[in-house]
Each structure stands twice: as structure tokens, then as C-alpha cells.
Amino acid sequence: MNDIKPLTTEKAEPFERLGEIGLSNFAPYLMNRLMGRYNADLRKEMADLGLTTPKMRALAVLSVIDALTISELAVYAVVEQSTLSRSLERLTSEGLVRREPDANDSRVTRIAITDAGRAAFDQLWPSMARIYSQMFKGIPDDERAAFVGTLQKMLNNIRKHDF
């Protein structure tokens, strides 16, 4: 990108026009570009495993935080609930996740990863880790930690849920 320049302005936000910031300084644009490239780079490996991005995201989240409600999983996986529901139907029929009744509320269903689901995710993880590492190539650990810390603060600023 040839319009990369530090954002130096005395103007208080919000900016009146995107052109005042430029795409190379607009964090949502940069984050979308990063995630678009990340997902595109994983697409073949996911397809080889019969996974789509929503299915992969669900398995990734469940590999870390198991037995979530569908609404919790939708938030963590950053997938619309209707899209996630369709993906969960397929994941269930493929034996990669299972539905369990909530121990405290019979109206609630929890989604749990199966051994087959964990194995499928474990096959994809090396590619995910490789692409993640590539994004941070040449970036010192302290800068990576500061960047991730900033993203966590940003998420906290805009989050709608307690998790």
C-alpha cells in the first residue's frame, strides 16, 4: 500500500471522512484485510477436511471452551446464529460435535466437541498456526504482545457480552 503514513492530526475523532484517515490507517479495514487473507489461506486445508469457515471457527472455539450454548458459540466464533445453526447441523451429522442438555436448564442445549471433531481440528491447527506465525514474521515478541493487548482493549471497548 503506498498510502501508508502515520496518522498525525490534531483533529479529535470522529473524523468526518474516511479520506482524512486513509485506508492504511483505518483499523477495521486493516483487520478485515488480515482476516480475509487468513481465511483465504486456510480455505484449501479446510475444504480437504470438509470444513467451511463457520464450521472451522466453531471447532476452534470448542477445542478451547467446550460445551457452550449456541448463542455463546455464535459470539465466540463470530458467526451469525442462523449460519452457525446450519453449520452445527452438519457438524452434528458428521459426528464432529454433539448436542447436550444443559445440567441446570432443560430449555438450553450445549454444543460439545467430539473426539472426531477434536481430531479434525487438530489436523487443521498446524496450518492455522503457520499462517498466524507468518502474520507476525519479523515482529518482535514485545510488539506482538502490545498489539494483542491493544486488540483485547478494543474488544473490551465494543463488546456487548460479558465474555
Beta strands, then each sheet from edge to edge (+ up, - down):
strand 1: 68-69
strand 2: 97-101
strand 3: 109-113
sheet 1: 1+ 3- 2+
end
